[in-house]
Amino acid sequence: MPARIIDGKALGQKYRDDIAARAAKLRAAGRPVRLDAVLVGGDDDAAHQYAESQARTCGALGIDYVLHELPAGAGHDDIAGRVLLLNTKDEVSAIMVHLPLPAEVDAYSVQKLITPEKDVEGVNPANIGNVVYGRSSLAPCTALAVIKMVEHTGTGIQGLRGKLAVVVGASNHVGKPIAVLLMRMDATVVSCNKWTPGLADLTRRADVLVAAAGVPDLITRDMVKPGAIVIDVGVNRVAGSDGKMRTVGDVAYDAVGGFGTHAATAGSAANHAGWISPVPGGVGPMTVAMLLLNVVEAAERAAGVRL
């Protein structure tokens, strides 16, 4: 049989149902559940569409959403000032800053100003540090999504002890925190990248393989251990055989999953992964769900119902 698919849409919906119930409980107690987002205006239609989609999703779950749109010419002081003001508002449960910011504004210098208690994207250095030290914190959403997807396979802390997890890609807000969170699950973790010598030798030993390098089809069938859990974080736009652009991940999905012409002998998983996440429809929907989970958890902490 081919690999089992980790359906990010279906799994994300389960978390959304839980988020909606928790938000309703807070609202019934008179507690705010609100996400404030800062967006610097301009001609980036994709950013506006994402903000609108975010507003609809929050509304469906009972989370208030307030968009603070600044003019295209806004500089560091304008953006930073808005973030610092939102930090002081008790009615604001959570804060995020839409990217990209204007070229002359350093995103890190703005994001680090978000108070850790309201930093639902996990971009404040204090929250990154809390992830490393294993303290209660708001973890980066994509990293948290990956961990929840691994747990969905039935592989929790007990199952990962003594197992090898390989993370290909070491970005500050994706690869590195994924590696740390896997360490917290007692896995033996190897962090590498697309330039790592002998990459295939490492990946084919992995019980859990996370691809987050941003390289289309970097991970091929011969690089995967039979039965492994494969989580594809990559989001790449490539031209298909018909010339139309399509979205693919870092993993050669059909081959690694044993689908279609790559199907293994019936009843055998000898030549493909055991679990695999698709792109699109895998980590993406789960990342959105984890952002909203962080919003409701921030609200719960502010209300004193969660440590």
C-alpha positions as CSV (number, residue, x, y, z in Angstrom):
1,M,0.0,0.0,0.0
2,P,1.2,3.6,-0.6
3,A,2.1,6.0,2.2
4,R,-0.7,7.3,4.4
5,I,-1.4,11.0,3.7
6,I,-1.3,13.5,6.5
7,D,-4.2,15.7,5.4
8,G,-3.4,19.2,6.7
9,K,-6.9,20.5,5.8
10,A,-8.7,17.8,7.8
11,L,-6.4,18.0,10.7
12,G,-6.4,21.7,10.8
13,Q,-10.2,21.7,10.9
14,K,-10.1,19.5,14.0
15,Y,-8.0,22.2,15.7
16,R,-10.3,24.9,14.4
17,D,-13.2,23.3,16.1
18,D,-11.3,23.2,19.4
19,I,-10.2,26.8,18.9
20,A,-13.8,27.9,18.3
21,A,-15.0,26.2,21.5
22,R,-12.2,27.8,23.6
23,A,-12.8,31.2,22.1
24,A,-16.6,30.9,22.9
25,K,-15.8,30.0,26.5
26,L,-13.6,33.1,26.8
27,R,-16.2,35.4,25.3
28,A,-18.8,34.0,27.6
29,A,-16.6,35.0,30.5
30,G,-16.3,38.5,29.1
31,R,-12.7,38.0,28.1
32,P,-11.3,39.4,24.8
33,V,-10.1,37.1,22.0
34,R,-8.6,39.5,19.4
35,L,-5.9,39.4,16.8
36,D,-4.5,42.7,15.6
37,A,-2.5,42.7,12.4
38,V,-0.3,45.4,11.0
39,L,-0.1,45.7,7.2
40,V,1.9,48.3,5.4
41,G,-0.2,49.4,2.3
42,G,0.9,49.3,-1.3
43,D,0.3,47.4,-4.4
44,D,0.8,43.9,-2.9
45,D,-2.6,42.4,-3.7
46,A,-1.5,39.0,-2.2
47,A,-0.9,40.6,1.2
48,H,-4.3,42.2,1.1
49,Q,-6.0,39.0,0.0
50,Y,-4.2,37.1,2.8
51,A,-5.4,39.7,5.4
52,E,-8.9,39.4,4.1
53,S,-8.8,35.6,4.3
54,Q,-7.4,35.9,7.8
55,A,-10.3,38.2,8.8
56,R,-12.9,35.7,7.5
57,T,-11.2,32.8,9.2
58,C,-11.0,34.6,12.5
59,G,-14.6,35.7,12.3
60,A,-15.8,32.1,11.7
61,L,-14.0,31.0,14.9
62,G,-15.2,33.8,17.1
63,I,-11.9,35.7,17.1
64,D,-12.1,39.4,16.6
65,Y,-9.7,40.7,13.9
66,V,-8.5,44.2,13.6
67,L,-6.3,45.2,10.6
68,H,-4.1,48.3,11.0
69,E,-3.2,49.4,7.5
70,L,-0.4,51.9,7.3
71,P,0.4,53.9,4.2
72,A,2.9,52.6,1.7
73,G,5.4,55.2,2.8
74,A,5.4,54.2,6.4
75,G,8.9,53.9,7.9
76,H,10.3,52.0,10.9
77,D,9.2,54.5,13.4
78,D,5.6,54.5,12.1
79,I,5.4,50.7,12.1
80,A,7.2,50.2,15.4
81,G,5.1,52.9,17.1
82,R,1.9,51.0,16.1
83,V,3.3,47.8,17.5
84,L,4.3,49.4,20.8
85,L,0.8,51.0,21.1
86,L,-0.9,47.6,20.6
87,N,1.3,46.1,23.3
88,T,-0.3,48.4,25.8
89,K,-4.0,47.6,24.9
90,D,-5.6,45.0,27.2
91,E,-8.3,44.3,24.6
92,V,-5.6,43.1,22.2
93,S,-4.8,39.4,22.8
94,A,-2.4,38.9,19.9
95,I,-0.3,40.9,17.5
96,M,1.3,40.0,14.1
97,V,3.0,42.0,11.4
98,H,2.3,41.1,7.8
99,L,5.4,40.7,5.6
100,P,7.0,41.9,3.5
101,L,7.7,45.3,5.0
102,P,9.2,48.2,2.9
103,A,12.7,47.4,1.7
104,E,14.2,50.0,4.0
105,V,12.5,48.6,7.1
106,D,14.2,45.7,8.9
107,A,11.5,43.2,9.8
108,Y,13.4,41.7,12.7
109,S,13.8,45.2,14.4
110,V,10.0,45.5,14.2
111,Q,9.0,42.0,15.2
112,K,11.2,41.9,18.2
113,L,9.1,44.7,19.7
114,I,6.0,42.6,19.9
115,T,5.6,41.7,23.6
116,P,6.2,37.9,24.0
117,E,2.8,37.3,25.6
118,K,1.1,38.6,22.4
119,D,3.6,37.3,19.9
120,V,1.5,34.6,18.2
121,E,4.0,34.1,15.3
122,G,6.8,33.3,17.8
123,V,9.1,35.8,16.2
124,N,10.2,37.7,19.3
125,P,13.7,36.4,20.4
126,A,12.3,35.8,23.9
127,N,9.9,33.3,22.5
128,I,12.5,31.6,20.4
129,G,14.6,31.3,23.6
130,N,11.7,29.8,25.5
131,V,11.3,27.2,22.7
132,V,15.0,26.3,23.2
133,Y,14.7,26.1,27.0
134,G,11.5,24.1,26.9
135,R,9.4,26.7,28.8
136,S,5.8,27.6,28.1
137,S,5.9,29.8,25.0
138,L,4.2,30.6,21.7
139,A,6.2,28.6,19.2
140,P,6.6,29.7,15.5
141,C,3.4,28.5,13.7
142,T,5.0,26.4,11.0
143,A,7.3,24.6,13.4
144,L,4.3,23.9,15.7
145,A,2.3,22.6,12.7
146,V,5.0,20.1,11.8
147,I,5.1,18.8,15.4
148,K,1.3,18.4,15.5
149,M,1.4,16.5,12.2
150,V,4.1,14.2,13.5
151,E,2.0,13.6,16.6
152,H,-1.0,12.8,14.3
153,T,0.8,9.7,13.1
154,G,0.7,8.4,16.6
155,T,4.3,9.2,17.2
156,G,4.6,11.1,20.4
157,I,7.5,11.5,22.8
158,Q,7.6,7.8,23.6
159,G,7.6,6.9,20.0
160,L,10.4,9.3,19.1
161,R,12.8,8.3,21.8
162,G,15.8,6.6,20.2
163,K,14.6,7.7,16.7
164,L,16.5,9.8,14.2
165,A,14.8,13.0,12.9
166,V,16.5,14.9,10.0
167,V,15.5,18.5,9.3
168,V,16.7,19.7,5.9
169,G,16.7,23.5,6.1
170,A,17.8,25.7,9.0
171,S,15.9,29.0,8.7
172,N,15.4,31.0,11.9
173,H,11.6,30.7,12.0
174,V,11.1,27.2,10.4
175,G,14.0,24.8,10.3
176,K,15.7,25.7,13.5
177,P,12.6,25.7,15.8
178,I,11.4,22.5,14.2
179,A,14.7,20.9,15.1
180,V,14.5,22.2,18.7
181,L,10.9,21.1,19.1
182,L,11.8,17.6,17.9
183,M,14.6,17.5,20.5
184,R,12.0,18.3,23.1
185,M,10.3,15.1,22.0
186,D,13.5,13.2,22.8
187,A,14.4,12.5,19.2
188,T,18.0,12.5,18.0
189,V,18.0,15.4,15.6
190,V,20.3,16.2,12.7
191,S,19.9,19.7,11.2
192,C,21.3,20.1,7.7
193,N,20.7,21.9,4.5
194,K,20.7,21.5,0.7
195,W,24.5,22.0,0.7
196,T,25.2,19.3,3.3
197,P,27.8,16.7,1.9
198,G,26.3,13.2,1.8
199,L,22.7,14.6,2.3
200,A,21.1,11.5,0.9
201,D,23.1,9.3,3.4
202,L,21.6,11.3,6.3
203,T,18.0,11.4,5.0
204,R,17.7,7.8,4.2
205,R,18.4,6.9,7.9
206,A,15.7,9.3,9.2
207,D,12.6,7.9,10.9
208,V,11.2,11.4,10.7
209,L,12.3,13.5,7.7
210,V,11.3,17.2,7.5
211,A,12.0,19.0,4.2
212,A,12.2,22.8,4.6
213,A,14.9,23.8,2.1
214,G,12.8,25.6,-0.5
215,V,14.1,23.4,-3.4
216,P,11.6,21.7,-5.6
217,D,11.8,17.9,-5.5
218,L,15.0,18.0,-3.5
219,I,14.0,14.8,-1.7
220,T,13.7,11.8,-4.0
221,R,12.6,8.3,-3.4
222,D,16.0,6.9,-2.9
223,M,16.7,9.4,-0.1
224,V,13.9,8.2,2.1
225,K,13.9,5.3,4.6
226,P,11.1,2.9,4.0
227,G,8.2,3.6,6.3
228,A,9.5,7.0,7.4
229,I,7.3,10.0,8.3
230,V,7.9,12.7,5.7
231,I,6.7,16.2,6.3
232,D,7.1,18.6,3.4
233,V,7.3,22.3,4.4
234,G,8.5,23.5,1.0
235,V,6.3,25.9,-1.1
236,N,7.8,26.3,-4.6
237,R,6.2,27.7,-7.8
238,V,7.3,25.8,-10.9
239,A,6.1,25.6,-14.5
240,G,4.2,22.4,-15.3
241,S,4.4,20.4,-18.5
242,D,1.5,22.5,-19.8
243,G,3.5,25.7,-19.1
244,K,1.1,26.7,-16.3
245,M,2.6,27.6,-12.9
246,R,1.9,25.1,-10.0
247,T,2.8,24.8,-6.4
248,V,5.1,21.9,-5.4
249,G,7.0,21.0,-2.3
250,D,10.6,19.9,-1.6
251,V,9.6,16.3,-1.8
252,A,9.0,14.3,-5.0
253,Y,5.5,13.5,-3.7
254,D,4.3,10.6,-5.9
255,A,7.6,8.7,-5.9
256,V,8.3,9.1,-2.2
257,G,4.7,8.3,-1.3
258,G,4.5,5.3,-3.6
259,F,1.6,6.7,-5.6
260,G,0.5,6.1,-9.2
261,T,3.1,4.5,-11.3
262,H,5.5,4.5,-8.3
263,A,3.1,2.2,-6.3
264,A,5.0,-0.5,-4.4
265,T,4.0,-4.2,-4.5
266,A,0.6,-4.6,-2.8
267,G,0.9,-4.8,1.0
268,S,4.6,-3.7,0.9
269,A,6.0,-0.4,2.2
270,A,9.5,-1.5,1.2
271,N,10.1,1.3,-1.3
272,H,8.3,4.4,0.0
273,A,7.5,6.5,3.1
274,G,5.0,5.3,5.7
275,W,3.4,8.8,6.1
276,I,3.7,11.9,3.9
277,S,2.2,15.4,3.8
278,P,1.1,16.9,0.5
279,V,1.8,20.3,-1.0
280,P,-0.5,22.1,-1.2
281,G,-2.9,20.8,1.5
282,G,-0.4,19.8,4.2
283,V,1.7,22.1,6.3
284,G,0.0,25.3,4.9
285,P,-3.5,24.8,6.4
286,M,-2.0,23.5,9.6
287,T,0.2,26.6,9.9
288,V,-2.9,28.8,9.7
289,A,-4.6,26.7,12.3
290,M,-1.6,27.0,14.6
291,L,-1.6,30.8,14.3
292,L,-5.2,30.8,15.6
293,L,-4.3,28.3,18.3
294,N,-1.6,30.6,19.5
295,V,-4.2,33.5,19.5
296,V,-6.6,31.6,21.7
297,E,-3.8,30.4,24.0
298,A,-2.5,34.0,24.3
299,A,-6.0,35.1,25.3
300,E,-6.3,32.3,27.8
301,R,-3.0,33.2,29.4
302,A,-4.1,36.9,29.6
303,A,-7.3,35.7,31.3
304,G,-5.4,33.6,33.8
305,V,-6.8,30.2,32.6
306,R,-3.6,28.9,31.1
307,L,0.0,29.0,32.4
